[in-house]
Each structure stands twice: as structure tokens, then as C-alpha cells.
Amino acid sequence: MASATASSPVRALDRIARPLRLAEPGTSTADLRALGAMVGGAKVVGLGEATHGSHEFFALKDRVFRYLVEQKEFTTFALEISWSAGLRIDDYLQHGDGNARQVVHEVLAGSPWDREEFVTLIQWMRDHNRHHPDRPVHFLGDDISAPRLDQQVLGTVTDYVRRTCPQSLPRLNELLTGLRPVDDAFAYLKLPLAQRQQNALRAQQILELMESQGQPGNDGFEFALQNARNLAQTYTFLTVDTGDPKSLTAMERYRDQVMAQTTAWWQQRTGGRIVLSAHNTHAGYLATDPAMYPKTQGAFLRDTLGAGYLAIGTTFGQGSFLSKDQALGGEWKSFTLPPAGPGTNEHTLDQVRYRDYYADLRKAPAAARTWLDIPRPTYSVGTQYPEGKTPEIAIGRAYDVLIHLHRVREASKL
């Protein structure tokens, strides 16, 4: 796609670009071998998406995950959904209770992931476990903001205390008074702040009660403790004051920190390798809106894992996606962006010789490195569109590897 008058950064990017044959899973993976080499020995690979709700991003994540499972012994797909939602999906993967379509709609309803592409992914994971019981794959929910906190989390903590330390059960039941499963985070945020703060205090005391049981190294204890930790983290996050910009920023930083901690905890507990699916804003080292997201999940994971974390960002030249026209609540709708204009990251990326490709930015020649390290307008859409300002990012400082797609379309409804 490059012209004869291609600029210096385009020619330099041509040198490191590797063609991506297609995004769809279930086909030959020969074109992903170079990506496998870029992954190297990373324990966690953050695989970003420039939008929530584009078919190609979802399908590509499925394809890359299958390749890494089959060729690099990855074992877990992590997603920015709640811990309890992840447990429900993982239970299906291990035991086959229900069917993939039912589980996806039940667990992910109201989210951009309630789509055919995720049914395909979950069904493949279940089929893999059925055929390879000796090396099962898992699903992890690492987020604390959506879609819900269910009874299983509370029940896991209660059951553990009842079995191992029944003398602490009265105190636990006292602390649980008033704490209920959160089915709708947006509705919960309408409760008085003082009530939400009191609930967060109770949840923190439950965590402290669990920590006092002191059985480190015991798998049952560690799992129950993680459930108590998630309970405290979720209720803490839900003390955010949505009318206070400083509170919003502080809680988004806390959210990214918790997502990183949960992912690292899972990796250390299982010893397996993880594909971490998230928006670019969380998977990368920098956000397009640092005022809202001052430190990302990717940056926290780099602090924890060092070279054991690899950030892969994604970009697109044009196309459609799902988002919402309001910050809290609302319905997911289809929006379309035209071909990226001059001065944007995507305008230059679209001139590279391959229509769709990926590149190891860590090996970029000097001409490309200079261009990559300068912040420029970019296509980046989260849960609200439009947001009123043009996102900017320095691609080379945000990601280790970049996948660029020429065109995307909205994800498919169930």
C-alpha cells in the first residue's frame, strides 16, 4: 500500500512489518510464527483493542490465543470483566454446564463482549478442554467495575470460614450484614456515598478477617482469600464519586492496579502463561487520556513482571465499532470512523506495504523510532463516543508490538 514517494518513517516501518494474512481463527497460523518469536518467554501478553466492539479485534484475539495455546503453551485468557463473571465462564470451560451461547449471554449481557465472536472463542476453549483434559485452558476475569459481583464470591468466603474456622463465622456473618451481590454497578453507584463507604469498610474488614486465618501456601485458603480480596476491592472501587474528577481519576488508577494484581496473582498461582485482553488504554504502558488513566494495567504489570510482560497494541485505519453515547449506562450502538486523515498515527500506518500487519516496535530503525515516540492523534474509542477531544498516543512508548488493521467492522450480535 506504500507509494513510490513513501516517507522515511513508512520505509522504516516497512522493514519491520510482518504480513497478517487475516484475523479469522481456525485457519493456518504460519503468518503468526514471527509474532510467536516476538512473544518470546513472556508470562503475560497484553493484547489490546482500539475499540470495544469491532469484529476483527475480537476475532484476532481468538486466533492469537489459539496459536499461543497450541504452540507456546499458554493456558489462560483474561478479560476486563469481573472476577465472578470469569469464574462462571471458567466453570463452564472445566465442566461444560450449559452451552457457550447461554453462558456468554448470561455472563456478558450489557457488555460489548456479548457477541458471536466471544461465543466462538468460549466454544473453542470448551472443546479444547474436552479433547485435552491433561492441559486445560482457563478464563480469568480481572476487573472490578463490571458487570457484577455475585453470590459465589461471598459464598466461597463463608464456606471456607465455616469449614476451617467456625468460631469466626458469627463475626463474618455480622460483617456480611448489608452486603449483597451487585447485579448492576450503575444502579449501585446511585446509592448515597456514605452507604457505599460503609459497605467498603465492612468488605475490608472481611478481608482482614480472612488474612488473620493465616494459611499461606494452602490452595483452598489462597483461593478463598482472593475472593475476599475481590470483595474488598470491588466495594472500594464502587465508592467512586462520579461527580468528582479527582475521585474518578484515583479510582481508575486503582482499577488498573487491581487488574494487574489479579492477573499477576493468577499467573503466580497457576504457573501458566496468560493472554490478557483489554482496551489499548489498559494493555499498553500509556493511555490516550492520562488525566483519567494516570497509570495503566500494563505499566503496573511491567513493574511486577519486568520483561515477563509484553504489550501488544492495535490500530485501524477506518471502520465501525460499538460504543455508547453516555458515560454511565446506555446502550451499545454502532459508530463509524472514516479513513484516518493526515497527521494521525493511522494515516502513516496505512501506507505500509501490507494491508494488515504486525511489527516489533522494539526493533524499529531510527527513522521509525523517532516517528513512533512522538504523540499524535489516534483512533481510540472506549465505552463512550464521542468524548469531545481527540485522543493522542506515542505508539512506540505505549507498546512493544503493534498490530495494524486497515479496516474493521462492528462485532456481530448474538
C-alpha positions in Angstrom: 0.0 0.0 0.0 3.0 2.3 0.2 3.5 4.8 -2.6 6.7 5.5 -4.5 7.1 8.7 -2.5 6.7 7.0 0.8 8.2 9.0 3.6 11.1 7.9 5.8 9.0 6.5 8.7 6.9 4.4 6.2 10.0 2.9 4.6 11.5 2.2 8.0 8.2 0.6 9.2 8.2 -1.5 6.0 11.4 -3.1 7.2 9.9 -4.4 10.5 6.3 -5.1 9.3 5.2 -8.8 9.1 2.1 -9.6 7.0 -1.1 -10.7 8.8 -3.0 -12.9 6.4 -6.4 -12.5 8.1 -8.0 -12.0 11.5 -10.3 -15.0 11.5 -9.5 -18.0 13.7 -9.5 -21.6 12.5 -7.1 -21.1 9.6 -3.3 -21.7 9.0 -1.2 -19.9 11.6 2.0 -19.7 9.5 1.7 -15.9 9.4 1.8 -15.8 13.2 5.2 -17.5 13.7 7.0 -14.2 13.7 4.6 -13.0 16.4 5.4 -16.1 18.4 9.0 -15.2 18.3 8.2 -11.6 19.4 6.3 -13.1 22.4 9.4 -15.0 23.4 9.3 -16.0 27.1 6.7 -13.5 28.2 4.5 -14.8 31.0 1.7 -12.4 30.3 0.9 -10.9 26.9 -1.4 -7.9 26.9 -3.4 -7.8 23.7 -5.1 -4.5 23.2 -8.1 -3.3 21.2 -8.5 0.2 19.8 -12.3 -0.1 20.2 -14.7 -2.2 22.3 -16.8 -4.0 19.7 -15.0 -4.5 16.4 -15.2 -7.9 14.8 -11.6 -8.0 13.6 -10.2 -7.2 17.0 -12.3 -9.9 18.8 -11.6 -12.5 16.1 -7.9 -11.7 16.0 -7.6 -12.2 19.8 -9.3 -15.6 19.4 -6.8 -16.5 16.6 -3.8 -15.4 18.5 -4.9 -17.1 21.7 -5.4 -20.4 19.9 -1.9 -20.2 18.4 -0.3 -19.4 21.7 -2.1 -22.2 23.4 -1.1 -24.7 20.7 2.4 -23.5 20.0 3.6 -21.7 23.2 1.7 -23.5 26.0 -0.4 -20.5 27.1 -3.2 -21.6 29.4 -5.4 -18.6 30.3 -7.5 -15.9 28.5 -8.0 -12.9 30.8 -10.6 -10.2 30.1 -11.6 -7.0 31.8 -14.8 -8.4 33.3 -15.5 -9.1 36.9 -13.8 -11.8 38.9 -17.1 -13.5 39.5 -18.0 -13.4 35.8 -14.7 -15.0 34.9 -15.4 -17.8 37.5 -18.7 -18.6 35.8 -17.1 -18.8 32.4 -14.2 -20.9 33.7 -16.7 -23.3 35.4 -18.3 -23.9 32.0 -14.9 -24.5 30.4 -14.0 -27.1 33.0 -17.3 -28.8 33.5 -19.5 -27.9 30.5 -22.5 -26.8 32.5 -24.8 -25.2 29.8 -23.7 -24.2 26.4 -21.4 -21.4 25.2 -24.1 -19.2 23.8 -26.1 -19.3 27.0 -23.1 -18.7 29.2 -21.8 -15.7 27.1 -25.2 -14.1 27.1 -25.8 -14.8 30.8 -22.5 -13.5 32.0 -21.7 -10.8 29.5 -25.1 -9.3 28.8 -24.9 -5.5 28.7 -21.3 -5.5 27.7 -19.6 -5.2 24.3 -18.4 -8.8 24.6 -22.0 -10.3 24.4 -21.3 -11.1 20.8 -20.9 -14.0 18.4 -17.1 -13.6 18.4 -16.9 -14.5 22.1 -19.3 -17.4 21.7 -16.8 -18.8 19.1 -13.9 -18.2 21.5 -15.6 -19.8 24.5 -16.8 -22.8 22.5 -13.3 -23.4 21.2 -11.9 -23.3 24.7 -14.5 -25.8 25.9 -13.8 -28.1 23.0 -10.1 -27.8 23.7 -10.6 -28.9 27.3 -12.8 -31.8 26.3 -10.1 -33.1 23.9 -7.1 -32.2 26.1 -8.1 -32.8 29.7 -4.4 -33.0 30.6 -3.7 -29.4 29.6 -6.9 -27.4 30.1 -7.3 -23.7 29.4 -8.9 -21.2 31.8 -10.8 -18.0 31.7 -10.0 -15.1 34.1 -12.0 -12.0 34.9 -9.6 -9.4 36.3 -11.8 -6.3 36.6 -13.7 -4.7 39.5 -16.0 -2.3 37.7 -18.4 -4.5 35.7 -20.6 -6.4 35.1 -21.4 -7.7 38.6 -20.3 -9.2 41.9 -22.3 -12.4 42.5 -23.2 -14.7 45.4 -20.4 -17.1 44.6 -17.7 -14.7 45.8 -19.5 -14.2 49.2 -20.3 -17.9 49.4 -16.7 -19.0 48.8 -15.5 -16.9 51.7 -18.3 -18.0 54.0 -17.9 -21.7 53.2 -14.1 -21.6 53.9 -14.6 -19.9 57.3 -17.4 -22.4 58.2 -15.1 -25.4 57.4 -11.8 -24.2 58.8 -12.6 -21.6 61.4 -16.2 -21.9 62.6 -15.5 -19.7 65.6 -15.1 -16.7 63.2 -18.4 -17.4 61.5 -20.5 -15.1 63.7 -18.2 -12.2 63.1 -18.2 -12.9 59.4 -22.0 -13.0 59.3 -22.1 -9.7 61.2 -19.8 -8.1 58.6 -21.8 -9.5 55.7 -25.0 -7.8 57.0 -25.9 -5.3 54.4 -23.5 -6.6 51.8 -25.4 -8.1 48.8 -24.4 -9.3 45.3 -24.1 -6.4 43.0 -26.1 -7.1 39.9 -26.0 -3.6 38.4 -22.9 -1.4 39.2 -24.5 1.6 37.7 -27.6 1.3 39.9 -25.4 0.7 42.9 -23.5 3.9 42.2 -26.8 5.8 42.8 -26.8 4.8 46.4 -25.6 7.5 48.9 -21.8 7.8 49.1 -21.8 7.3 52.9 -23.7 4.0 52.5 -21.2 2.8 49.8 -18.3 3.8 52.0 -19.7 1.8 54.9 -20.1 -1.2 52.7 -16.5 -0.8 51.6 -15.4 -0.7 55.2 -17.2 -3.9 56.0 -15.7 -5.6 53.0 -12.2 -4.5 54.0 -12.8 -6.0 57.5 -13.9 -9.3 55.9 -10.6 -9.3 54.0 -8.7 -8.6 57.3 -10.6 -11.4 58.9 -9.6 -13.8 56.2 -6.0 -12.7 56.3 -5.9 -13.5 60.0 -6.7 -17.1 59.2 -3.1 -17.3 58.1 -2.6 -20.4 55.9 -0.4 -19.2 53.1 0.5 -21.8 50.6 -2.7 -23.7 51.1 -4.6 -23.6 47.8 -8.0 -23.5 49.3 -7.0 -20.7 51.6 -5.4 -18.7 48.8 -8.5 -19.0 46.6 -10.8 -18.0 49.4 -8.5 -15.1 50.3 -8.6 -13.9 46.6 -12.4 -13.9 46.7 -12.3 -11.8 49.9 -9.8 -9.5 48.3 -12.0 -9.1 45.3 -14.9 -8.3 47.5 -13.0 -5.6 49.3 -11.5 -4.2 46.0 -14.9 -4.1 44.3 -16.7 -2.3 47.1 -13.7 0.1 47.4 -13.9 0.9 43.7 -17.7 1.5 44.0 -17.1 4.3 46.5 -16.1 6.5 43.5 -17.8 9.9 43.4 -18.8 10.1 39.8 -19.3 13.9 40.1 -15.7 14.5 41.3 -13.0 14.3 38.5 -10.2 13.7 41.1 -12.2 10.7 42.6 -12.7 9.3 39.1 -9.0 9.5 38.3 -8.0 8.0 41.6 -10.4 5.1 41.1 -9.4 4.4 37.5 -5.8 4.2 38.7 -6.9 1.9 41.5 -8.8 -0.2 39.0 -5.8 -0.7 36.7 -3.7 -1.6 39.7 -6.2 -4.2 40.9 -6.5 -5.7 37.4 -2.7 -6.0 37.3 -2.5 -7.6 40.8 -5.3 -10.1 39.9 -3.6 -11.1 36.7 -0.2 -11.4 38.4 -1.7 -13.4 41.3 -3.3 -15.8 38.8 -0.1 -16.3 36.9 1.9 -17.0 40.0 -0.8 -19.3 41.4 -1.2 -21.4 38.2 2.3 -21.0 36.7 0.7 -20.7 33.3 1.0 -18.1 30.6 -1.8 -15.6 30.0 -3.2 -13.6 27.1 -4.6 -10.5 28.7 -7.4 -9.0 26.6 -8.1 -5.3 27.3 -8.5 -2.0 25.7 -5.3 -0.4 24.5 -5.6 2.0 27.3 -5.2 -0.8 29.8 -3.0 -3.2 28.0 -0.4 -0.6 27.0 2.1 1.4 29.1 0.4 4.7 28.3 -3.2 5.9 28.0 -4.6 8.2 25.4 -6.2 10.1 28.3 -3.6 10.2 31.1 -5.7 12.7 33.1 -8.3 9.9 33.5 -5.9 6.9 33.4 -2.6 8.1 35.0 -1.1 4.6 35.3 -2.2 1.7 33.2 -2.6 -2.0 33.9 0.3 -2.6 31.5 2.5 -0.3 33.4 1.7 -2.0 36.7 2.4 -5.4 35.2 5.7 -4.2 33.8 6.6 -3.1 37.3 5.7 -6.6 38.6 6.9 -8.8 35.8 9.6 -6.8 34.0 10.4 -8.4 30.7 7.8 -11.1 31.6 5.1 -8.7 30.4 4.6 -7.9 26.7 2.2 -5.1 25.5 0.6 -5.5 22.0 -1.4 -2.6 20.8 -3.8 -2.4 17.9 -4.7 0.3 15.4 -7.1 0.5 12.5 -7.4 2.8 9.5 -11.2 3.1 9.3 -14.4 1.2 10.1 -17.2 0.6 12.5 -17.4 -0.4 16.2 -19.6 -0.4 19.2 -19.7 2.3 21.9 -22.2 4.3 24.0 -23.2 8.0 23.8 -23.2 8.4 27.6 -20.6 7.7 30.3 -22.8 5.7 32.7 -25.5 3.2 31.5 -27.0 3.5 28.0 -27.0 1.0 25.1 -24.1 -0.1 22.9 -24.6 1.4 19.4 -22.7 1.2 16.1 -20.5 4.1 15.1 -18.2 4.5 12.1 -15.0 6.4 11.6 -13.8 7.4 8.1 -10.2 6.9 6.7 -7.7 8.5 9.1 -6.5 11.9 8.0 -3.0 13.3 7.6 -1.2 13.9 10.9 -2.7 10.9 12.6 -0.9 7.7 13.5 -3.2 5.6 11.3 -2.7 7.7 8.2 1.0 6.8 8.2 0.5 3.2 9.4 -1.9 2.7 6.5 0.8 3.5 4.0 3.0 0.5 5.0 3.2 -2.1 2.2 0.9 -4.6 3.8 -2.8 -4.1 4.3 -2.8 -5.8 7.7 0.4 -6.4 9.6 2.2 -6.5 12.9 5.6 -5.1 13.9 8.1 -5.4 16.8 8.5 -1.8 17.8 11.4 -2.6 20.0 13.4 -3.3 16.8 12.3 -0.2 14.9 15.0 1.6 12.8 16.0 5.1 13.9 13.7 6.8 11.4 10.7 4.8 12.6 11.7 5.2 16.3 11.7 8.9 16.0 8.3 8.9 14.5 6.9 6.3 16.9 8.0 8.3 20.0 6.0 11.4 19.2 2.4 11.7 20.4 -0.1 12.0 17.6 -3.9 11.9 17.1 -5.1 8.3 17.0 -8.3 6.3 16.7 -9.1 5.1 20.2 -12.6 4.5 21.4 -13.7 3.2 24.8 -17.1 3.0 26.4 -18.2 6.5 25.3 -18.2 8.1 21.9 -17.6 10.8 21.1 -15.8 12.1 24.1 -15.2 15.7 22.9 -11.4 15.6 22.5 -9.1 13.8 20.1 -7.1 11.0 21.7 -3.3 11.1 21.3 -0.6 8.5 21.8 3.1 7.9 21.2 2.8 4.4 19.8 6.4 3.5 20.4 6.3 4.3 24.1 2.9 2.7 24.6 3.5 -0.8 23.1 6.2 -3.3 22.5 4.4 -4.8 19.4 1.8 -3.2 17.2 -0.9 -4.9 15.0 -2.4 -2.6 12.4 -5.6 -3.4 10.5 -6.7 -1.4 7.5 -10.5 -1.8 8.1 -12.7 -3.1 10.9 -16.5 -3.6 11.3 -18.7 -3.8 14.3 -18.9 -7.1 16.2 -21.8 -9.4 15.5 -24.9 -9.6 17.7 -25.9 -12.9 19.1 
